Amino acid sequence: MAVDLELAPKQKRPAGERCCEPVAYPSVDRREAERIAKLAKALGDPIRLQLVDVLRRHAGKVCVCELVPLFDLSQPTISHHLKVLREAGVVDSERKGLWAYYYVLPTALDELAAWLES
């Protein structure tokens, strides 16, 4: 079935004039968007996502020495991933002697979940 389209010739608009109105505006301000992006970026690595999953499901503080055997990675690499998560505000840690015990900060995950649901 053929459709006849009536095309108007292109017209140059004055400089600075919009071609059309936006159909939607961001629902988050720049600061909130930067925070959510930092969380998403930290969780964007499969190892970090698995670390958060273990910490979240443990529902307590987990020593780094307990996390290392779960992955085929060295302790310094696991510590690096935990540092990235800590800097993003996803996890926090508590030192006891030589060991660091990590746990998930529920408010960080709540913030991400709330944004995804909105």
TARA-V359128 format. One record per residue. N is the residue number from 0. D_LAST is the distance of its C-alpha to the last C-alpha in whole Angstrom. Layout:
N/D_LAST ; N/D_LAST
This chain:
0/42 ; 1/42 ; 2/40 ; 3/41 ; 4/39 ; 5/40 ; 6/39 ; 7/40 ; 8/41 ; 9/39 ; 10/39 ; 11/39 ; 12/36 ; 13/37 ; 14/36 ; 15/33 ; 16/32 ; 17/29 ; 18/29 ; 19/26 ; 20/23 ; 21/20 ; 22/18 ; 23/14 ; 24/14 ; 25/12 ; 26/9 ; 27/10 ; 28/14 ; 29/17 ; 30/17 ; 31/14 ; 32/13 ; 33/17 ; 34/16 ; 35/13 ; 36/16 ; 37/18 ; 38/17 ; 39/16 ; 40/19 ; 41/21 ; 42/19 ; 43/20 ; 44/24 ; 45/25 ; 46/27 ; 47/25 ; 48/22 ; 49/25 ; 50/26 ; 51/23 ; 52/23 ; 53/27 ; 54/26 ; 55/23 ; 56/25 ; 57/28 ; 58/26 ; 59/29 ; 60/31 ; 61/32 ; 62/35 ; 63/35 ; 64/38 ; 65/36 ; 66/34 ; 67/36 ; 68/38 ; 69/34 ; 70/34 ; 71/37 ; 72/37 ; 73/39 ; 74/38 ; 75/38 ; 76/35 ; 77/33 ; 78/33 ; 79/32 ; 80/29 ; 81/28 ; 82/29 ; 83/26 ; 84/24 ; 85/25 ; 86/25 ; 87/21 ; 88/21 ; 89/20 ; 90/24 ; 91/26 ; 92/30 ; 93/33 ; 94/37 ; 95/40 ; 96/43 ; 97/42 ; 98/39 ; 99/35 ; 100/33 ; 101/29 ; 102/26 ; 103/23 ; 104/21 ; 105/18 ; 106/16 ; 107/16 ; 108/14 ; 109/12 ; 110/11 ; 111/10 ; 112/9 ; 113/6 ; 114/5 ; 115/6 ; 116/4 ; 117/0
